[in-house]
Amino acid sequence: VFLSLQLFGTIVWILVASTQIPLPLLQGWVMFVAVTAWFLSIVFLSVFLFGYANRVAVNWNQADFIFHGATFVCYFGAFLLQAATTSLHYFPRNFNSTTSETILSGREYNISIAASV
């Protein structure tokens, strides 16, 4: 489970970072969640790999449940924000401009869809 969390977190991290981040407030949360969940899953995995779980008197089943529950809530919120950013694809970048440049280019739109999924 931890390896899949790291894999998908890394993919989201790479996909969002490869766009021009037109809405930093929305996509900043997505990056924060992806990087934080990735880092915490590495820490959680190393606790088990190096045997610290046997030395610390913690209910690890409950800690695992809380960790994955909190990660789910944060990733779901990140999904909603990334999807909201993706849905603004057809809006113009500058409302006062006469050019028809959109917030996301075609390539960034496809990357943003992949990051949302």
N, CA and C atoms as a LAMMPS dump frame, in Angstrom:
ITEM: TIMESTEP
0
ITEM: NUMBER OF ATOMS
351
ITEM: BOX BOUNDS ff ff ff
-5.0000000000000000e+02 5.0000000000000000e+02
-5.0000000000000000e+02 5.0000000000000000e+02
-5.0000000000000000e+02 5.0000000000000000e+02
ITEM: ATOMS id mol type element x y z
1 1 1 N 0.831 -1.19 0
2 1 2 C 0 0 0
3 1 3 C 0.872 1.25 0
4 2 1 N 1.959 1.236 0.788
5 2 2 C 2.817 2.407 0.856
6 2 3 C 3.517 2.663 -0.471
7 3 1 N 3.905 1.598 -1.143
8 3 2 C 4.602 1.782 -2.42
9 3 3 C 3.673 2.361 -3.478
10 4 1 N 2.405 1.939 -3.48
11 4 2 C 1.455 2.513 -4.434
12 4 3 C 1.187 3.973 -4.104
13 5 1 N 1.145 4.313 -2.817
14 5 2 C 0.961 5.707 -2.411
15 5 3 C 2.135 6.556 -2.875
16 6 1 N 3.332 6.017 -2.758
17 6 2 C 4.512 6.743 -3.219
18 6 3 C 4.522 6.886 -4.737
19 7 1 N 4.156 5.824 -5.426
20 7 2 C 4.144 5.855 -6.885
21 7 3 C 3.157 6.89 -7.408
22 8 1 N 1.917 6.818 -6.937
23 8 2 C 0.899 7.751 -7.435
24 8 3 C 1.154 9.167 -6.953
25 9 1 N 1.688 9.325 -5.741
26 9 2 C 2.047 10.658 -5.268
27 9 3 C 3.137 11.28 -6.111
28 10 1 N 4.108 10.473 -6.507
29 10 2 C 5.184 10.963 -7.363
30 10 3 C 4.657 11.341 -8.741
31 11 1 N 3.742 10.556 -9.272
32 11 2 C 3.161 10.864 -10.584
33 11 3 C 2.395 12.177 -10.541
34 12 1 N 1.581 12.38 -9.497
35 12 2 C 0.842 13.645 -9.365
36 12 3 C 1.818 14.804 -9.228
37 13 1 N 2.834 14.604 -8.408
38 13 2 C 3.847 15.63 -8.185
39 13 3 C 4.486 16.032 -9.517
40 14 1 N 4.873 15.07 -10.317
41 14 2 C 5.516 15.343 -11.598
42 14 3 C 4.55 16.008 -12.574
43 15 1 N 3.318 15.519 -12.641
44 15 2 C 2.355 16.069 -13.59
45 15 3 C 1.999 17.515 -13.263
46 16 1 N 1.758 17.811 -12
47 16 2 C 1.412 19.187 -11.643
48 16 3 C 2.615 20.103 -11.822
49 17 1 N 3.791 19.621 -11.481
50 17 2 C 4.995 20.444 -11.62
51 17 3 C 5.341 20.698 -13.082
52 18 1 N 4.871 19.861 -13.987
53 18 2 C 5.208 20.053 -15.4
54 18 3 C 4.311 21.074 -16.087
55 19 1 N 3.263 21.539 -15.423
56 19 2 C 2.425 22.587 -16.003
57 19 3 C 2.963 23.941 -15.584
58 20 1 N 2.381 24.995 -16.13
59 20 2 C 2.83 26.343 -15.802
60 20 3 C 2.165 26.882 -14.534
61 21 1 N 1.343 26.092 -13.875
62 21 2 C 0.639 26.454 -12.642
63 21 3 C -0.071 27.8 -12.818
64 22 1 N -1.143 27.847 -13.596
65 22 2 C -1.822 29.12 -13.825
66 22 3 C -2.559 29.632 -12.585
67 23 1 N -2.963 28.739 -11.7
68 23 2 C -3.677 29.132 -10.482
69 23 3 C -2.904 28.606 -9.274
70 24 1 N -1.915 29.354 -8.789
71 24 2 C -1.027 28.84 -7.741
72 24 3 C -1.742 28.478 -6.449
73 25 1 N -2.799 29.187 -6.112
74 25 2 C -3.499 28.898 -4.869
75 25 3 C -4.137 27.513 -4.904
76 26 1 N -4.76 27.177 -6.019
77 26 2 C -5.396 25.861 -6.134
78 26 3 C -4.36 24.754 -6.264
79 27 1 N -3.427 24.921 -7.157
80 27 2 C -2.472 23.861 -7.424
81 27 3 C -1.366 23.795 -6.376
82 28 1 N -1.213 24.828 -5.588
83 28 2 C -0.265 24.778 -4.48
84 28 3 C -0.679 23.755 -3.446
85 29 1 N -1.968 23.658 -3.185
86 29 2 C -2.469 22.647 -2.25
87 29 3 C -2.26 21.249 -2.808
88 30 1 N -2.46 21.081 -4.097
89 30 2 C -2.249 19.779 -4.729
90 30 3 C -0.786 19.351 -4.564
91 31 1 N 0.135 20.271 -4.808
92 31 2 C 1.553 19.948 -4.638
93 31 3 C 1.895 19.672 -3.189
94 32 1 N 1.328 20.452 -2.269
95 32 2 C 1.589 20.235 -0.85
96 32 3 C 1.134 18.848 -0.422
97 33 1 N -0.057 18.452 -0.838
98 33 2 C -0.58 17.134 -0.476
99 33 3 C 0.275 16.032 -1.085
100 34 1 N 0.621 16.154 -2.35
101 34 2 C 1.405 15.108 -3.015
102 34 3 C 2.778 14.957 -2.377
103 35 1 N 3.453 16.072 -2.118
104 35 2 C 4.798 16.007 -1.539
105 35 3 C 4.748 15.537 -0.088
106 36 1 N 3.812 16.05 0.692
107 36 2 C 3.71 15.671 2.103
108 36 3 C 3.33 14.209 2.256
109 37 1 N 2.34 13.744 1.496
110 37 2 C 1.943 12.334 1.581
111 37 3 C 3.078 11.425 1.126
112 38 1 N 3.803 11.841 0.113
113 38 2 C 4.948 11.054 -0.358
114 38 3 C 6.002 10.953 0.732
115 39 1 N 6.337 12.081 1.339
116 39 2 C 7.362 12.093 2.383
117 39 3 C 6.915 11.294 3.61
118 40 1 N 5.679 11.479 4.062
119 40 2 C 5.204 10.755 5.24
120 40 3 C 5.093 9.251 4.992
121 41 1 N 4.755 8.863 3.774
122 41 2 C 4.702 7.429 3.483
123 41 3 C 6.105 6.824 3.482
124 42 1 N 7.108 7.601 3.062
125 42 2 C 8.499 7.131 3.151
126 42 3 C 8.882 6.94 4.622
127 43 1 N 8.525 7.898 5.456
128 43 2 C 8.829 7.805 6.889
129 43 3 C 8.107 6.61 7.495
130 44 1 N 6.827 6.473 7.185
131 44 2 C 6.026 5.36 7.719
132 44 3 C 6.602 4.018 7.264
133 45 1 N 6.987 3.921 6.007
134 45 2 C 7.564 2.691 5.483
135 45 3 C 8.899 2.374 6.154
136 46 1 N 9.727 3.384 6.364
137 46 2 C 11.018 3.137 6.999
138 46 3 C 10.869 2.729 8.458
139 47 1 N 9.823 3.19 9.127
140 47 2 C 9.554 2.747 10.507
141 47 3 C 9.358 1.241 10.526
142 48 1 N 8.638 0.724 9.569
143 48 2 C 8.395 -0.718 9.517
144 48 3 C 9.61 -1.485 9.003
145 49 1 N 10.301 -0.942 8.014
146 49 2 C 11.45 -1.651 7.445
147 49 3 C 12.609 -1.786 8.424
148 50 1 N 12.836 -0.759 9.211
149 50 2 C 13.966 -0.781 10.137
150 50 3 C 13.608 -1.303 11.521
151 51 1 N 12.385 -1.779 11.716
152 51 2 C 11.995 -2.441 12.95
153 51 3 C 11.652 -1.523 14.106
154 52 1 N 11.459 -0.236 13.838
155 52 2 C 11.086 0.67 14.918
156 52 3 C 9.666 0.425 15.404
157 53 1 N 8.861 -0.224 14.599
158 53 2 C 7.483 -0.502 14.989
159 53 3 C 7.435 -1.436 16.189
160 54 1 N 8.424 -2.318 16.325
161 54 2 C 8.461 -3.237 17.459
162 54 3 C 8.948 -2.548 18.732
163 55 1 N 9.661 -1.45 18.596
164 55 2 C 10.233 -0.759 19.747
165 55 3 C 9.309 0.3 20.33
166 56 1 N 8.375 0.8 19.542
167 56 2 C 7.487 1.873 19.98
168 56 3 C 6.12 1.273 20.289
169 57 1 N 5.612 1.581 21.479
170 57 2 C 4.318 1.034 21.909
171 57 3 C 3.18 1.899 21.369
172 58 1 N 2.864 1.671 20.122
173 58 2 C 1.785 2.395 19.45
174 58 3 C 0.895 1.363 18.783
175 59 1 N -0.399 1.635 18.758
176 59 2 C -1.31 0.772 18.018
177 59 3 C -1.125 1.086 16.53
178 60 1 N -0.304 0.289 15.859
179 60 2 C 0.067 0.585 14.476
180 60 3 C -1.093 0.396 13.511
181 61 1 N -2.039 -0.471 13.853
182 61 2 C -3.217 -0.618 12.996
183 61 3 C -4.035 0.669 13.004
184 62 1 N -4.201 1.238 14.186
185 62 2 C -4.944 2.487 14.285
186 62 3 C -4.179 3.637 13.627
187 63 1 N -2.862 3.687 13.83
188 63 2 C -2.051 4.729 13.206
189 63 3 C -2.115 4.622 11.679
190 64 1 N -2.079 3.404 11.164
191 64 2 C -2.177 3.184 9.725
192 64 3 C -3.541 3.628 9.204
193 65 1 N -4.596 3.307 9.936
194 65 2 C -5.951 3.698 9.542
195 65 3 C -6.095 5.22 9.526
196 66 1 N -5.583 5.875 10.562
197 66 2 C -5.665 7.338 10.636
198 66 3 C -4.841 7.98 9.523
199 67 1 N -3.642 7.461 9.285
200 67 2 C -2.789 8 8.233
201 67 3 C -3.459 7.903 6.867
202 68 1 N -3.976 6.724 6.545
203 68 2 C -4.603 6.554 5.232
204 68 3 C -5.925 7.303 5.128
205 69 1 N -6.648 7.418 6.227
206 69 2 C -7.881 8.207 6.208
207 69 3 C -7.593 9.682 5.963
208 70 1 N -6.597 10.219 6.662
209 70 2 C -6.232 11.621 6.474
210 70 3 C -5.672 11.851 5.069
211 71 1 N -4.892 10.906 4.582
212 71 2 C -4.349 11.021 3.232
213 71 3 C -5.464 10.997 2.192
214 72 1 N -6.464 10.147 2.41
215 72 2 C -7.605 10.097 1.488
216 72 3 C -8.341 11.432 1.45
217 73 1 N -8.607 12.002 2.617
218 73 2 C -9.324 13.279 2.677
219 73 3 C -8.522 14.369 1.971
220 74 1 N -7.215 14.435 2.235
221 74 2 C -6.372 15.459 1.605
222 74 3 C -6.279 15.248 0.098
223 75 1 N -6.112 14.008 -0.347
224 75 2 C -6.041 13.74 -1.785
225 75 3 C -7.38 14.001 -2.471
226 76 1 N -8.488 13.749 -1.78
227 76 2 C -9.787 14.034 -2.39
228 76 3 C -9.965 15.539 -2.565
229 77 1 N -9.549 16.31 -1.556
230 77 2 C -9.588 17.759 -1.697
231 77 3 C -8.671 18.24 -2.802
232 78 1 N -7.493 17.637 -2.9
233 78 2 C -6.561 17.992 -3.973
234 78 3 C -7.148 17.636 -5.337
235 79 1 N -7.826 16.498 -5.414
236 79 2 C -8.486 16.117 -6.673
237 79 3 C -9.519 17.155 -7.081
238 80 1 N -10.324 17.616 -6.116
239 80 2 C -11.349 18.602 -6.44
240 80 3 C -10.727 19.909 -6.935
241 81 1 N -9.656 20.338 -6.301
242 81 2 C -8.999 21.574 -6.726
243 81 3 C -8.328 21.423 -8.088
244 82 1 N -7.699 20.279 -8.325
245 82 2 C -7.07 20.048 -9.626
246 82 3 C -8.121 19.94 -10.72
247 83 1 N -9.234 19.29 -10.415
248 83 2 C -10.321 19.192 -11.391
249 83 3 C -10.93 20.566 -11.663
250 84 1 N -11.022 21.401 -10.627
251 84 2 C -11.54 22.754 -10.821
252 84 3 C -10.598 23.564 -11.718
253 85 1 N -9.312 23.407 -11.52
254 85 2 C -8.333 24.079 -12.373
255 85 3 C -8.461 23.6 -13.815
256 86 1 N -8.648 22.304 -13.984
257 86 2 C -8.79 21.729 -15.322
258 86 3 C -10.057 22.233 -16.004
259 87 1 N -11.118 22.407 -15.239
260 87 2 C -12.39 22.838 -15.835
261 87 3 C -12.354 24.285 -16.31
262 88 1 N -11.367 25.06 -15.871
263 88 2 C -11.243 26.454 -16.306
264 88 3 C -10.445 26.593 -17.594
265 89 1 N -10.26 25.505 -18.295
266 89 2 C -9.42 25.464 -19.497
267 89 3 C -9.816 26.509 -20.535
268 90 1 N -11.088 26.718 -20.749
269 90 2 C -11.529 27.581 -21.84
270 90 3 C -11.628 29.053 -21.462
271 91 1 N -11.399 29.39 -20.192
272 91 2 C -11.437 30.791 -19.808
273 91 3 C -10.187 31.509 -20.313
274 92 1 N -10.315 32.78 -20.674
275 92 2 C -9.132 33.515 -21.149
276 92 3 C -8.155 33.782 -20.01
277 93 1 N -6.872 33.831 -20.357
278 93 2 C -5.828 34.077 -19.353
279 93 3 C -5.943 35.491 -18.797
280 94 1 N -6.131 36.467 -19.662
281 94 2 C -6.29 37.871 -19.249
282 94 3 C -7.666 38.343 -19.695
283 95 1 N -8.47 38.752 -18.76
284 95 2 C -9.832 39.16 -19.102
285 95 3 C -9.865 40.499 -19.836
286 96 1 N -8.846 41.332 -19.661
287 96 2 C -8.82 42.638 -20.318
288 96 3 C -8.11 42.607 -21.672
289 97 1 N -7.644 41.455 -22.075
290 97 2 C -6.887 41.348 -23.317
291 97 3 C -7.802 40.967 -24.472
292 98 1 N -7.392 41.317 -25.664
293 98 2 C -8.167 40.945 -26.849
294 98 3 C -7.694 39.625 -27.451
295 99 1 N -6.608 39.064 -26.926
296 99 2 C -6.121 37.779 -27.433
297 99 3 C -6.984 36.654 -26.87
298 100 1 N -6.942 35.533 -27.535
299 100 2 C -7.757 34.394 -27.11
300 100 3 C -6.913 33.322 -26.419
301 101 1 N -5.889 33.746 -25.685
302 101 2 C -5.033 32.802 -24.972
303 101 3 C -5.789 32.262 -23.762
304 102 1 N -5.863 30.94 -23.674
305 102 2 C -6.612 30.323 -22.577
306 102 3 C -5.713 30.092 -21.37
307 103 1 N -6.327 29.786 -20.227
308 103 2 C -5.572 29.557 -18.992
309 103 3 C -4.627 28.379 -19.153
310 104 1 N -5.113 27.306 -19.736
311 104 2 C -4.291 26.12 -19.962
312 104 3 C -4.169 25.872 -21.455
313 105 1 N -2.958 25.597 -21.921
314 105 2 C -2.78 25.211 -23.321
315 105 3 C -3.296 23.775 -23.487
316 106 1 N -3.332 23.303 -24.713
317 106 2 C -3.817 21.942 -24.96
318 106 3 C -2.986 20.893 -24.247
319 107 1 N -1.675 21.065 -24.252
320 107 2 C -0.775 20.123 -23.566
321 107 3 C -0.984 20.168 -22.056
322 108 1 N -1.066 21.379 -21.503
323 108 2 C -1.274 21.522 -20.059
324 108 3 C -2.646 20.998 -19.642
325 109 1 N -3.623 21.148 -20.514
326 109 2 C -4.96 20.62 -20.237
327 109 3 C -4.905 19.098 -20.113
328 110 1 N -4.198 18.434 -21.021
329 110 2 C -4.075 16.978 -20.961
330 110 3 C -3.305 16.54 -19.72
331 111 1 N -2.24 17.245 -19.367
332 111 2 C -1.477 16.92 -18.161
333 111 3 C -2.331 17.128 -16.921
334 112 1 N -3.114 18.188 -16.917
335 112 2 C -3.977 18.477 -15.777
336 112 3 C -5.065 17.424 -15.611
337 113 1 N -5.575 16.902 -16.712
338 113 2 C -6.537 15.802 -16.633
339 113 3 C -5.885 14.572 -16.021
340 114 1 N -4.672 14.259 -16.463
341 114 2 C -3.953 13.11 -15.916
342 114 3 C -3.662 13.304 -14.431
343 115 1 N -3.298 14.5 -14.02
344 115 2 C -3.037 14.771 -12.612
345 115 3 C -4.317 14.659 -11.793
346 116 1 N -5.451 15.054 -12.367
347 116 2 C -6.73 14.946 -11.656
348 116 3 C -7.1 13.486 -11.412
349 117 1 N -6.887 12.676 -12.427
350 117 2 C -7.225 11.256 -12.29
351 117 3 C -6.283 10.594 -11.316
